Amino acid sequence: MCQDQQAIMSTPEAFPSISMSQMVHTLAEFSFLPRGNCTSTMMSGICRSRGSSKRLQILDLMSVLLVSESPGDTAAISIYKAASERIEIWYSKGRPSTEAEKSSVVNFIRSAVEATLVSRPETELLLRIALDMCKYKVFARIYQARQLLLHLCLDGTYGIIPSASHADRDLRDAAKIELRRTLGEDELPPKRSLERFLTLWFQDIILAIRPGVRFNIAANVEFYFQTVVRCYALLALSGIDTVIEGDLLEKLRKVSEYYTAVSIVHREVQKLSPGGKAHLISTIREV
């Protein structure tokens, strides 16, 4: 890790270490929480859940959004819906949350409840809030993709696999049409090939982070917002694994997870509190 990246990723001051098992135990010990299937934890980018119920998906993804730093940040979260329809949300991190982090968590959850239309514009508004919550972690994932691109650009391919057949060409043309439908013609003009679009985009990622120059995340919000949106759109394309080599595709997938997380959390929170009834959330608290 370069010196500049270390400066960006460093945490303020050391706090006593708290294990993930301690976090989960603390949350599970609250008397109102059913044991075994309502607490989810996330550590170093890997979601770990107690139990395998599908209802844990929202918790896993909210845990992803609570991890704000890289590396070594940890988070756990529990959601409880009382008989009175009141919703209580409890979360914990491996260190005390800052006031800004606490405010962001409350803002994101209440915004997700109030955003009654599960649409792309609403989801992307929530994505901006989420990216502000975990911008350092998102930056770390983009940085990892950039480091791989620096290696892949040496032979001029940027990790883009050459088209091998007419069928392959047809697949790429169809993928370009779908990508243009998602991103808009301003980002992907009709006469620009999918390969050319990817090459220019990957060059932008490399040039955005310059050696020896501290990357000001707060001043480059649009850069990593656009990167997350593009990664998500790209990973949704059929056959994209025949266009981009596997290691790079995995790095881009890790970036796209933030859009996926926000999208699913938005949809599932609406099920908890339909109609934008934010008043039903009676508690959002760190423990």
N, C-alpha and C positions, 0 to 999 in steps of 0.2 A: 504494500500500500504506500502510495507516495506521501510526502510530507504534507502537501496541501490537503489531500483527502483526510489524513489523520486529524488535521486541524478542524476540518468541517465536521467530521463524525464524532469528535471527542465529546464526552458527557461532562456536565458542569463539575460536580464534585461527587466523591464516592459515597454511596449509601450502603448500609448493612445489606448483605446478600440475602435474598429471599428465594427459596426454591419454588418451582412450579407446584410441587406437591403441597407445600405450605399454603400457597395461594388458593388452590382448589379446596384444600381442607378447610380453610378459613371461610370460604364462600359456602361450602356445603354444610357447615356447622350452624348456619342461621336456621332457626326453627321452621321458618316458612318455606324453605327450599326443599322440594322432594329430592332425595338423595339419588345419585347415580346417573341421571340423564338430563340435567339441566345446566351443567357447568361445562364451559369449554375453555381450553387454554391454547396459547400460541407462543412459541419460543423459536427465535432465530429463523423465522420464515416457515416453520412447519407447524400446522395445526394438529393438536392432540385433543381428542374428545373422550370423555368417559361415557362409553356406550356407543351404539351405532345407529341410533334413531335418526331419520331424515330431518327431524325438527332441530337437530344440532347444527345444521348447515348455517343457519343465520348466526348462531353463536360463534362458530368457527370463523366466519367472515368478519364479524364485528371484532373478534380478537385480532385478526389481521390489521384492521384499521386502527386498533389501539397501540400497535407496535410502531412507535414514532422514530426510533433511532436504529442505527446499525453500527456495529454488530452487538449482540448480546442483550437487547431489550426483550422483555417478556411481558405477557399480559394474560389475564383471565377475566371471564365475564359470565354472569348468570342473569337470567330473566325469569321472573315469576309473575303469573297472571292469577290474581286472587279471584275468589268467588264473586266479588263485587265488580268484576271486570277491570279493577285497578291493576296497573302494570308497574312492577318494581324492577329496576335494573341496578345491579351491583357489579362493580368491576375492581380489579386490582392490577398493579404493575410491580415489577421487580424493584421499583424505587418509588418514592412519593411523586405523584404527578404535579407538574407545575400548575399555577393558576390558569395559564393560557391553555394547557392541555385539558384541564377540567372544563373550561368554558367551551372548548372545541367539541368535546364529547357531548355535552348537553345540547349545543347548537346543532350538531349533526343528527342526533336522535330526534329532537323535536322537529327539525326541518324535514326529516324522512317521514315522520308521521303526518305533517301538514301538507306534504307534496302529494296530493290525492291522485293526480294523474301519473300513472306509471308509463312515462314516455321518455324518449331520448332527451329532450330539453330539460325535463325535470331531473332525470338521472344525472345529467352532466352538471347541473347546478349543485347537486349533492356531491358529485365527484370533486368539484373545486373545494368544497368544505373538507372533504376527506383528505385531499392532497395537502391541504394546509396542516392537517393533523399529523400526517406521517411523511412530510416532504423529505426528511433526511433519509429515511428508508427507501423511498422512491428514487431519490437521487443515487443512492448506492447501487440500486439495480440497473439504472440507466448507465451508470459509470462502468459496471461490469460488462454490459453489452458493448459499450464503446471500446473497452480494452480488447475485447475479442475482435471487433471490427478493425482495430488498428493492425491486427495480425492478418485478417482476411483481405484487407485492401492491398496488401503487398503484391499480390498477383493480379490485381485489378478486378477480381470477381466480387468482392465484398460479401462473399458467402452465398451469392446467387447462383443457382444451378442452371447451366445452359439448357435451353429447350432441346429435347431429343427426338421429337416426332411431331407429325401433324396433329395427332390427338393431344399431345402435350401443349402445343400452341393453342389449340381450341380451348383447352382448360384454362390457360392463362388469360386468353381474351375474355372468357366468361368471368374469371376472377376480377379482372380489371373493371368490367362493367359493374359488378357487384360492389367493388371497393369505391368506385366513383359515385354510386348511388348512396353509399354511406357517408363518404367524406365530402362530396360535392365536386363539381367540375373545376372550381378554383384551385383545389388541391391536386386534382388529377385530370388535366385537360384531355379531351378525346383522342388527340393525336399522340399522346405520350404513352409509351409502352409500360407495362407493369415493371419490367426490368429497369427501365430508365427512372421511373418513379422511385423504386427502392434504392437505386444507386445514389440518386440525389439526396434522398432522405438520410441514408446512412452516412453520407459525407457531412450533412448538416450536424448529425449527432457527434461525429468526430470533432468537427470544428467548434462546436458550441462549448466544449470543455478544453481549455488550452493549458498546456504544461506550464507550471510555474505561476499561473494566474488563478487566484481564488475564485471559485464559482459562487456568485451571489444568487442563492436559491430564491430569496424573496423578490429579487428583481427579474427573475426569469420564470415566473409562474406559467406563462403561456407556453414556454418551451416544454416543460415536463407535463403540462396538461395535454398539449397536442401529441406528445410522445405516447402517453398512456392511451389516448383515444385511438391513435393510429395502430398501436400494437394490438389493441382489442379488436379493431376492425380486420386487421390482417389475419389474426389467429382464427377468426370466424370463417375464413374463406375455405371452401372445399379444395383439397389437394395442395394446400400451401406447403406441405412437407416435401413436395416435389419441386418447389421453387426456391426454398431457402434451406441451407444445410442445417442438420439437426442441432448442433451445439448453439448456433446463433438463434435458431427458432426457440430453443428452451430459454435463453436469456430474455428474448422478447416476450415469451409467455409469462415469465415472472413479473415483468412490468405490467402486462395486461391484466394481471390478477386484481389490481385495484379497481378497474372498471367493473370486472365481474363481481367483486365483493360488493361494491356500491349498488349495482343493479339488483342483485339478489336480496341484499339487506333491505333495500327500498321496497321491493315487492312483498317480502315477508313481514316487515314492520306494518305494512298496510293491512295485512291479515290480522295482526294483533290488535290494531286500533283502526278499524275501517272508518272512512269518512273524515279523516283528518282530525280526529278527536284527541288533540294533544293533552287535554285536561285529564285523560284517563291514565297518563303516565304520572304516577304520584311520587315516584322516587327515582332519581338517577344519582348514585352515590358511590364514591370510592371507599374501599375498606382496606 
